[in-house]
Amino acid sequence: MKSLPKLKIALIQTALHWKDKTANFAMLEEKIWEIEENVDLIVLPEMFSTGFTMDASEMAEPMNFTACKWLKQMASQTQSAVTGSVIIQENGNFFNRMLWAKPDGELLWYDKRHLFRMANEDEIYSMGKVRKIFELNGWKILPQVCYDLRFPVWSRNSSDEGLMEYDICVYIASWPKPRIKAWDILLQARAVENLAYALGVNRVGEDGNQVPYSGHSAAYNFKGEQMVYSEDKEETLIVEFDANDLRTYRDKFPAWKDADQFNIL
């Protein structure tokens, strides 16, 4: 199998300006340019341009508008892929859409599937129906958004002809402080059960609804070992993943061969 380069990723854990896109773009641009190392991927929190809001009709925008153009500009200028979610309006529906901007100008996306009913997200936004795998420098990456983390079937790393679907699962979130222990446990579990690297980027601070967030952005290797972690502060973490380490472990401990086979309807 072809050898893959190591993948270096920046996790930007930050507070967000409530429903102020201009301020958030300016703040995040500054944080991006403060990254001193060359990285392959920059990960931003869920709804990074507005904060986690149900005011979709007020804050939504169409594709290829301000947020998309800003992400593509950041990707081009940094020569890194840049990802995070924003509120997109399309065909009369609102989506919590994770955008994935590539340095060459291509823009991919994934729509959040599991909508957080306890905040009435399921009444405002439309559910994503397609699970996607993105590719970066030969690495296969599964994009997921916040509440998706609680549902392991949606992130199951199934095998086909001796290969696994993905190498890394990426979770972006606005995960509140009162339930942060679940975030820690589940993020680590997703790495172990899927024999993959797992990383999560959560925000800090308080939103306009007085909901507190405490970060805990982190990355875990395929054995569930914590590689980087940040608690309740604004911080950019840098982590590097090694495909040779991943493949060696999968060869020596091929638990994926014993996984139950099923189809998601």
DAKA-V597536 format. One record per residue. N is the residue number from 0. RES is the residue in three letters. OMEGA is omega in whole degrees, -180 to 180 (none if undefined). D_LAST is the distance of its C-alpha to the last C-alpha in Angstrom with 2 decimals. Layout:
n:N res:RES omega:OMEGA d_last:D_LAST
n:N res:RES omega:OMEGA d_last:D_LAST
//
This chain:
n:0 res:MET omega:-178 d_last:31.87
n:1 res:LYS omega:179 d_last:33.17
n:2 res:SER omega:179 d_last:34.44
n:3 res:LEU omega:175 d_last:32.98
n:4 res:PRO omega:173 d_last:35.18
n:5 res:LYS omega:-177 d_last:34.97
n:6 res:LEU omega:-180 d_last:32.97
n:7 res:LYS omega:-172 d_last:34.75
n:8 res:ILE omega:175 d_last:32.94
n:9 res:ALA omega:179 d_last:34.45
n:10 res:LEU omega:-177 d_last:32.82
n:11 res:ILE omega:177 d_last:34.49
n:12 res:GLN omega:-172 d_last:34.64
n:13 res:THR omega:166 d_last:36.46
n:14 res:ALA omega:-179 d_last:37.21
n:15 res:LEU omega:175 d_last:36.30
n:16 res:HIS omega:-173 d_last:38.46
n:17 res:TRP omega:176 d_last:37.05
n:18 res:LYS omega:180 d_last:35.88
n:19 res:ASP omega:-175 d_last:38.37
n:20 res:LYS omega:-178 d_last:36.84
n:21 res:THR omega:180 d_last:40.21
n:22 res:ALA omega:-180 d_last:41.13
n:23 res:ASN omega:177 d_last:37.85
n:24 res:PHE omega:-179 d_last:38.01
n:25 res:ALA omega:-179 d_last:41.62
n:26 res:MET omega:-178 d_last:41.02
n:27 res:LEU omega:177 d_last:38.10
n:28 res:GLU omega:178 d_last:40.03
n:29 res:GLU omega:179 d_last:42.89
n:30 res:LYS omega:178 d_last:40.76
n:31 res:ILE omega:-179 d_last:39.27
n:32 res:TRP omega:175 d_last:42.77
n:33 res:GLU omega:178 d_last:43.92
n:34 res:ILE omega:-172 d_last:41.74
n:35 res:GLU omega:-179 d_last:44.47
n:36 res:GLU omega:172 d_last:42.46
n:37 res:ASN omega:-179 d_last:40.66
n:38 res:VAL omega:-180 d_last:36.93
n:39 res:ASP omega:-176 d_last:33.95
n:40 res:LEU omega:176 d_last:31.54
n:41 res:ILE omega:-175 d_last:32.32
n:42 res:VAL omega:180 d_last:29.78
n:43 res:LEU omega:-179 d_last:30.34
n:44 res:PRO omega:174 d_last:28.91
n:45 res:GLU omega:180 d_last:26.33
n:46 res:MET omega:-174 d_last:27.89
n:47 res:PHE omega:-177 d_last:30.92
n:48 res:SER omega:-174 d_last:32.79
n:49 res:THR omega:-164 d_last:32.83
n:50 res:GLY omega:-175 d_last:31.75
n:51 res:PHE omega:-174 d_last:28.77
n:52 res:THR omega:174 d_last:29.61
n:53 res:MET omega:178 d_last:28.17
n:54 res:ASP omega:-174 d_last:30.83
n:55 res:ALA omega:-178 d_last:28.46
n:56 res:SER omega:179 d_last:30.55
n:57 res:GLU omega:-169 d_last:33.57
n:58 res:MET omega:-176 d_last:32.21
n:59 res:ALA omega:174 d_last:29.54
n:60 res:GLU omega:178 d_last:30.45
n:61 res:PRO omega:174 d_last:29.09
n:62 res:MET omega:178 d_last:28.00
n:63 res:ASN omega:175 d_last:31.00
n:64 res:PHE omega:-169 d_last:33.17
n:65 res:THR omega:-176 d_last:34.92
n:66 res:ALA omega:180 d_last:32.29
n:67 res:CYS omega:-179 d_last:30.92
n:68 res:LYS omega:179 d_last:34.49
n:69 res:TRP omega:179 d_last:35.54
n:70 res:LEU omega:-180 d_last:32.81
n:71 res:LYS omega:177 d_last:33.64
n:72 res:GLN omega:179 d_last:37.30
n:73 res:MET omega:179 d_last:36.82
n:74 res:ALA omega:180 d_last:34.91
n:75 res:SER omega:-176 d_last:37.65
n:76 res:GLN omega:-178 d_last:40.47
n:77 res:THR omega:-174 d_last:39.24
n:78 res:GLN omega:175 d_last:37.70
n:79 res:SER omega:168 d_last:34.72
n:80 res:ALA omega:-180 d_last:31.10
n:81 res:VAL omega:-177 d_last:30.69
n:82 res:THR omega:177 d_last:27.59
n:83 res:GLY omega:-178 d_last:26.92
n:84 res:SER omega:177 d_last:25.19
n:85 res:VAL omega:179 d_last:26.83
n:86 res:ILE omega:-178 d_last:26.25
n:87 res:ILE omega:173 d_last:25.45
n:88 res:GLN omega:-177 d_last:25.80
n:89 res:GLU omega:179 d_last:24.18
n:90 res:ASN omega:177 d_last:24.10
n:91 res:GLY omega:180 d_last:25.10
n:92 res:ASN omega:175 d_last:22.43
n:93 res:PHE omega:179 d_last:22.99
n:94 res:PHE omega:168 d_last:20.94
n:95 res:ASN omega:-167 d_last:21.61
n:96 res:ARG omega:175 d_last:21.53
n:97 res:MET omega:-179 d_last:22.29
n:98 res:LEU omega:-178 d_last:24.67
n:99 res:TRP omega:-177 d_last:25.70
n:100 res:ALA omega:-179 d_last:29.13
n:101 res:LYS omega:-178 d_last:30.63
n:102 res:PRO omega:-179 d_last:34.40
n:103 res:ASP omega:178 d_last:34.38
n:104 res:GLY omega:179 d_last:33.20
n:105 res:GLU omega:-180 d_last:29.54
n:106 res:LEU omega:177 d_last:27.20
n:107 res:LEU omega:177 d_last:23.50
n:108 res:TRP omega:175 d_last:21.16
n:109 res:TYR omega:178 d_last:18.01
n:110 res:ASP omega:-180 d_last:17.09
n:111 res:LYS omega:-177 d_last:16.69
n:112 res:ARG omega:-175 d_last:13.30
n:113 res:HIS omega:-175 d_last:14.65
n:114 res:LEU omega:-170 d_last:17.62
n:115 res:PHE omega:-174 d_last:20.51
n:116 res:ARG omega:-179 d_last:21.05
n:117 res:MET omega:173 d_last:24.36
n:118 res:ALA omega:-179 d_last:25.79
n:119 res:ASN omega:178 d_last:24.15
n:120 res:GLU omega:-179 d_last:22.28
n:121 res:ASP omega:179 d_last:19.35
n:122 res:GLU omega:-175 d_last:22.01
n:123 res:ILE omega:-173 d_last:23.43
n:124 res:TYR omega:176 d_last:20.78
n:125 res:SER omega:-176 d_last:17.63
n:126 res:MET omega:173 d_last:14.40
n:127 res:GLY omega:-176 d_last:13.42
n:128 res:LYS omega:-175 d_last:10.18
n:129 res:VAL omega:173 d_last:10.96
n:130 res:ARG omega:-174 d_last:11.73
n:131 res:LYS omega:173 d_last:15.12
n:132 res:ILE omega:177 d_last:17.79
n:133 res:PHE omega:179 d_last:21.37
n:134 res:GLU omega:178 d_last:24.39
n:135 res:LEU omega:-179 d_last:27.83
n:136 res:ASN omega:179 d_last:30.77
n:137 res:GLY omega:178 d_last:28.59
n:138 res:TRP omega:175 d_last:26.57
n:139 res:LYS omega:-172 d_last:22.77
n:140 res:ILE omega:178 d_last:21.78
n:141 res:LEU omega:177 d_last:18.61
n:142 res:PRO omega:180 d_last:19.27
n:143 res:GLN omega:-177 d_last:18.26
n:144 res:VAL omega:168 d_last:19.91
n:145 res:CYS omega:-174 d_last:21.51
n:146 res:TYR omega:175 d_last:19.30
n:147 res:ASP omega:-176 d_last:16.43
n:148 res:LEU omega:-177 d_last:18.76
n:149 res:ARG omega:-172 d_last:18.17
n:150 res:PHE omega:-171 d_last:14.52
n:151 res:PRO omega:180 d_last:14.74
n:152 res:VAL omega:-178 d_last:11.18
n:153 res:TRP omega:-180 d_last:10.83
n:154 res:SER omega:-178 d_last:14.06
n:155 res:ARG omega:-179 d_last:13.79
n:156 res:ASN omega:-177 d_last:16.08
n:157 res:SER omega:-176 d_last:14.90
n:158 res:SER omega:178 d_last:17.53
n:159 res:ASP omega:179 d_last:18.04
n:160 res:GLU omega:175 d_last:21.47
n:161 res:GLY omega:180 d_last:23.14
n:162 res:LEU omega:176 d_last:22.08
n:163 res:MET omega:-174 d_last:19.98
n:164 res:GLU omega:-176 d_last:17.84
n:165 res:TYR omega:-178 d_last:20.06
n:166 res:ASP omega:-175 d_last:23.44
n:167 res:ILE omega:169 d_last:23.44
n:168 res:CYS omega:-176 d_last:21.17
n:169 res:VAL omega:179 d_last:22.83
n:170 res:TYR omega:173 d_last:22.53
n:171 res:ILE omega:-168 d_last:24.61
n:172 res:ALA omega:161 d_last:25.44
n:173 res:SER omega:-171 d_last:27.62
n:174 res:TRP omega:-172 d_last:27.46
n:175 res:PRO omega:-178 d_last:30.31
n:176 res:LYS omega:-177 d_last:33.10
n:177 res:PRO omega:-178 d_last:32.78
n:178 res:ARG omega:-173 d_last:29.42
n:179 res:ILE omega:179 d_last:30.26
n:180 res:LYS omega:178 d_last:30.41
n:181 res:ALA omega:177 d_last:26.66
n:182 res:TRP omega:-179 d_last:26.28
n:183 res:ASP omega:-176 d_last:28.64
n:184 res:ILE omega:-174 d_last:26.98
n:185 res:LEU omega:179 d_last:23.36
n:186 res:LEU omega:177 d_last:24.34
n:187 res:GLN omega:-180 d_last:26.30
n:188 res:ALA omega:-180 d_last:23.59
n:189 res:ARG omega:178 d_last:21.06
n:190 res:ALA omega:-175 d_last:23.81
n:191 res:VAL omega:-173 d_last:24.57
n:192 res:GLU omega:-178 d_last:21.19
n:193 res:ASN omega:-179 d_last:20.11
n:194 res:LEU omega:-175 d_last:23.60
n:195 res:ALA omega:168 d_last:23.86
n:196 res:TYR omega:177 d_last:26.10
n:197 res:ALA omega:175 d_last:24.87
n:198 res:LEU omega:179 d_last:26.66
n:199 res:GLY omega:177 d_last:26.55
n:200 res:VAL omega:178 d_last:28.76
n:201 res:ASN omega:-180 d_last:29.58
n:202 res:ARG omega:173 d_last:32.37
n:203 res:VAL omega:178 d_last:35.59
n:204 res:GLY omega:-178 d_last:37.92
n:205 res:GLU omega:-180 d_last:37.43
n:206 res:ASP omega:-177 d_last:35.74
n:207 res:GLY omega:175 d_last:37.18
n:208 res:ASN omega:-180 d_last:35.75
n:209 res:GLN omega:174 d_last:37.63
n:210 res:VAL omega:-179 d_last:34.52
n:211 res:PRO omega:178 d_last:35.66
n:212 res:TYR omega:-174 d_last:33.88
n:213 res:SER omega:173 d_last:35.14
n:214 res:GLY omega:-173 d_last:33.53
n:215 res:HIS omega:172 d_last:32.84
n:216 res:SER omega:-174 d_last:31.46
n:217 res:ALA omega:171 d_last:31.20
n:218 res:ALA omega:180 d_last:30.11
n:219 res:TYR omega:174 d_last:29.45
n:220 res:ASN omega:-175 d_last:29.63
n:221 res:PHE omega:176 d_last:27.43
n:222 res:LYS omega:-179 d_last:29.58
n:223 res:GLY omega:179 d_last:29.14
n:224 res:GLU omega:-178 d_last:32.64
n:225 res:GLN omega:-178 d_last:33.34
n:226 res:MET omega:173 d_last:34.67
n:227 res:VAL omega:-178 d_last:35.46
n:228 res:TYR omega:175 d_last:35.33
n:229 res:SER omega:-179 d_last:36.82
n:230 res:GLU omega:-168 d_last:37.44
n:231 res:ASP omega:177 d_last:38.57
n:232 res:LYS omega:176 d_last:40.21
n:233 res:GLU omega:-175 d_last:39.76
n:234 res:GLU omega:173 d_last:39.44
n:235 res:THR omega:180 d_last:38.04
n:236 res:LEU omega:176 d_last:36.89
n:237 res:ILE omega:178 d_last:36.96
n:238 res:VAL omega:179 d_last:35.03
n:239 res:GLU omega:-180 d_last:35.03
n:240 res:PHE omega:-177 d_last:32.41
n:241 res:ASP omega:-178 d_last:33.56
n:242 res:ALA omega:180 d_last:31.29
n:243 res:ASN omega:177 d_last:33.82
n:244 res:ASP omega:-180 d_last:33.59
n:245 res:LEU omega:-177 d_last:29.81
n:246 res:ARG omega:178 d_last:29.93
n:247 res:THR omega:-180 d_last:32.82
n:248 res:TYR omega:179 d_last:31.05
n:249 res:ARG omega:179 d_last:27.90
n:250 res:ASP omega:-177 d_last:30.30
n:251 res:LYS omega:-178 d_last:32.30
n:252 res:PHE omega:-173 d_last:29.50
n:253 res:PRO omega:-179 d_last:26.51
n:254 res:ALA omega:-178 d_last:24.38
n:255 res:TRP omega:180 d_last:21.26
n:256 res:LYS omega:-178 d_last:22.14
n:257 res:ASP omega:-179 d_last:21.56
n:258 res:ALA omega:176 d_last:18.11
n:259 res:ASP omega:-179 d_last:15.55
n:260 res:GLN omega:179 d_last:13.10
n:261 res:PHE omega:176 d_last:9.38
n:262 res:ASN omega:175 d_last:6.17
n:263 res:ILE omega:-177 d_last:3.80
n:264 res:LEU omega:none d_last:0.00
//
